[in-house]
Amino acid sequence: MKLWKRMGAAALAGALALSMVACGGGNAATSGTSTAASSSGAAAATGSNVLNVMTEVEVASLDPQLATDGTSFEVIADFTDGLMQMDADGQPVPAIAESYEVSEDGCTYTFHLREDANWSNGDPVTANDFVFAWQRAADPATASEYSYMMSDIGQIKNAAEIIAGEMDKSELGVTAVDDKTLQVELTVPVPYFLNLMYFPTFYPVNQAFYEGLAEGTFGTSPDTVLSNGAFILDSYEPAALSFSLVKNPDYYDADKVSLDGLNYQVIKDSQQAFMSYQNGDLDIVKLSGDQVDQVQGDPELSVHGAGYLWYLTLNMDGVPALANQNLRLALTHAIDRTSIVEDVVKDGSLATYTAVPPQFATGPDGSDFSEDQTMFQDVCSDDPAKAAEYFEAAKEELGQDTFTFQLLVEDTTESQNVAAVIKEQVETNLPGVTMEIKVEPKKQRVEDIQEGNYEVCLTRWGPDYADPMTYLNMWITDNNNNYGKWSNAEYDAIIADCTTGQYVSDASARWQALYDAEKIIMDEAVIVPVYTKADACMIKSNVTGVDFHPVALNRVFKSATKG
C-alpha cells in the first residue's frame, strides 16, 4: 500500500526532462504569487482555537542556517516563510517571492519579493535578508551542516569555493538587485531548484536584527527571532518540553490562517502521549507499536508517509572491525526488517532494502526510483544464512571470533524498541557479536555521530527535496553527513557527473547513474537500511487542513482549522 503523497513528482519529472547546458543568457518568464508579513506584541496561545501538537523530540535549533532536524525545521517553518512554500500536494508555490523568472539556460533565477512582506518588528523583508542568510550558510565560520545545499545541491555560483575557504562569502552568486529583487546565479541548471526554496536553510534572516543580538543568542527565545510567516513564536527556550506560537495578524496571507496559535508538547513516551490525547490535552499525537493495533478502525486514525529512512550508520573510521566489508554485510543480513515494521513499529512503515527509500522520488518516466525493493537482495536481505556466511568470512579476515559494539539510539519509545529488537536479532544470528545499547537525547546523539563519537547508531534521514540525490549526496567523501567516514573515488565521480558533469543534460542517463551509485553503497554495506517511516497519527475529528509531506517539512499547519 502506498502511504505517501509524492512531493513535486510531476514538476520534478518535467524539470528533469529539460535540457541542462552551460550557463549564460536568455529569459523564459515564469511567475507565481506570494510572501510573508509579521507583527509584534502577540498574545499567549490560549483558547479553543489553538492546536495542541505532540512532538517526540525537543527543538535542536531555531537558526535556519544551523538547524538539521525535522522537528526544528517544522517549527522554523511555522513562523518563517522562504521564497517558496509547499502547497497541499507538496508542489512549490510562491511565498515571499510574488513572482520569478528563469533564464533560458536555467542558470539564473530572478525573484520579485512581495511589497507587503514584513518582519514582526515592522521591517520589510528585503532581498538582502536572503543574501545575508545564504552567505551565512556558505560561510565556513558558521559551520552549517547544510552548507552543501548551497554548493553540491543548489549549485549556487562560488558556493563550493566559499565553503572551502578559497573565496569570500561576498562572492556567493546571490545578489540584491534592489530591495525587492533577488537574483541567483547557478553554475549549472538544477531541475529541483524551486523545491529547495522552501527548505529552511534557504530562509531569510534580518541582518540588522541578527547583528543587534548578543553573540550566540539568535534563535534562543521569542525575543531573539523575528517572524515573517503565519505564526509568531510566543514562548520558547532551548530544550523546552513545551512552547507555543500565536497567529501573526500582519501576515500577508493572514486571512487563510484559521488557527489562533499552536501549542507544542514534547512527549517521548508514546503511552503518555496517547493518554494526553485521550484526555483531550492534545489534538494531534503520533502512535507506535501496539497502540496502532488498539485504534484500528478508529476514524481519527490517520497514516501518512513521513519520508524518513531509519538506518544503521557504521563507524568505519573509528572502529577497525567495522571497516571490514564482510562484517558489515553480515550485519545487514542479520536483521529481520519485516518483523520490525510488522511487530514493533506497526504504523505502516515499510521494510527497506535500498539506500534511497521508496515513494518520494519520481524519475523521467514517472516511476518510483526505489519501487523495486529486491534489486539489491544479494547484499541486503533478511537472511540469517547469508549473514552467517559473511560473518565466517569476516572472522577469518579479522582473526577474531567475538565482537562487541555499542549501539547508540535516541530516547524515544520507538527508537529504543527497534534498537532492542536489532540487538536481539544480531546477537541471535551472529553468535559472538554483542550489541550494547546506549540511549541519549536526540540532540546529543546527533552531535556524537557528527563528531564520530559512536560505533553503531540507529539514525534517520529525511528527504530534503524530491530527488535521489538528497540521500546519495550524503556519502560523498568528507560530506558532513557521511557519519561512517566512508570514501570511494568511483562513487564520488558518479555523483559529480550527475551534478555538474556529463549527465546534467540527459535526465535518463542521470537516473541510471544514480542507480549505479546506489549499487556501490549497497554492495559495500556503507549503511544498513532498516525501514522507511510512516506516521500513524490520531487527529481529533474537528481538526482539518494539516498538510503532511514526506519531503522537507513533514507537517505544515498554515491551513489547519479546528472546529
Steps between C-alpha positions, in 0.01 A plus 500: 500500500637839406474721802672813381400804303771548241656840525564688179478188286357658189708813534817302555437260213444791268799690629730202462403482137622854440824543313783587739785692341781737592369824647457841345217695337133527407181538702200273525235654724324306770295646780335421827345688791594583856708592811467545874445765758507520880423692814617539856308519825342154459269362766546161665381191312182429693141415424303235317643594158858412591637173359673279758776303330722218622859468383735220602821698544609846605579773252875491443535844339282785378781640286400414140860480387602271787195277549536143375201304630138467396352632825706817481415544131128466574500764772720742303257465209210576734625857534723552195426501128763455232480601138269205436275284716332162455141464391282213626640271229861589579547717192710818532287813491615860551516638853732795568562501126190636328638403162821379338671456165742230390754557223478281192813310601356432847795661677357832618194547722356845562255518789269797555407534867158601627461864596292403805756259643609622845682370804328500837697808607349693207804484272429407138634166379766589245719324250795571729340281768547206264849606397606527864346163596643312204843647554476386863421148384799490264743672737732237654502708821131414545577127479158423353439127463286588199749726323516242222142592410652820361775319310456132418120515490405856409807554279504870588790677336820503711335319792743208491800733497362705790431190708855382430638832623631594156270798443327756717130450575427829320578320173200267535283509188205669664436873455253754633430689178280727707300463822238281334698322228725201568718347230655156537770364269562126468800322351274248325122464480344326800162345408373503859630847593157646577432206731808600700358843565257378766780321686594693818870535417386741227276707730580870549649666808467869581863614510457807720296304754752211503800727543326689780479187719760379744725244334360148506149599611321500163211253506509433873179681605200684354697824539787370288303401189280686256200365313398562142264201489162372611583487873720682750709325764337579834680285758818297457835425655767252388411136572153607613245222548216738412484818294243695306435721198217743429343611176682781323230763434719688252588197287425574135284188481347535847147459365586139416636424847211374710679396820568742783820318581695180557598339830774238478568233759812284484399152614746217439294226661235398250264364768510827689433686176200280415356552847532877453311466173225295662475758779450776246834673569632429149336534159769317302713214628725235347449136593740209498499126542202340669315832521431482127336160546279645772352770278455314171172611347486822700405784260751726678790273397694636204815355340739721307835434339764685700778445249775417748732207438605343829834328462811388684806712440826317564815679612751356256759761588499460877423126537745273312265199493230706327745588225466135395251473215399143578415589858283786380324269255447248780327769705272608218379140441457428871206737543138399440356828375157354432458400864616845610233686301223244560562406862675803651431821309154399370417838348512429128877547472666305220782247535776648285786335314635793299712803590239727344158435656184452294210732423650846482711533181349452154714464190472630143269210411276563803618195694597486867881487527488235772182311421699178448613407849661175377762657275779454756378179663840332456656753736202611709226265615350340809711185471674346804675240280668769289579691818681194635701458178617860501574479873724195456693683229533807721627299798765339285613832352505677836649212696246515780177327595330745736400861456331753725342812354323784670166574333412866547129590493290802594263503794165458324280197562507380141874538455575310818257222410651463152853502642410225747375278216805572284722404794310172547504413129868577450611312810284201401606485136865591556618301806800682640367849434377702797302824462500731801224760473580858602206743523544875457277801434474560128706818500790324673466195275523717191803686636673171578460352153601827339818501706568128452442418867308177438538145369158407358205737507134470410434828324275642234507727199201672343497617138561873469379509138340254258809350338719197590795736540359610836623162627783409266678830551552410867767242428732716296846508656510751789130587484388618845234228509733219397513383860689179427782694327479269199676605181490365146646686200276324247193596701612862530555514123150369422339756730708776343387392154138516618532850646743689277637253247402290203149405614359845578347530152362145483231425757475128417877446511517689827230277650693186403821644638328560832411131508867419433597717794243337726630156403845593631347608831310176533779270379735647758233514773584860576177513698247243616155620387223389736165666426335799339289683752130558490322689771188352651325801651190561700343829393189635667199489274452876521849564359546526123745651255830381647729434203723193529803456274774237466750763386663795681212605730301207637218710645378844399231671708433818304171367355391301806161567657354394832123487514 
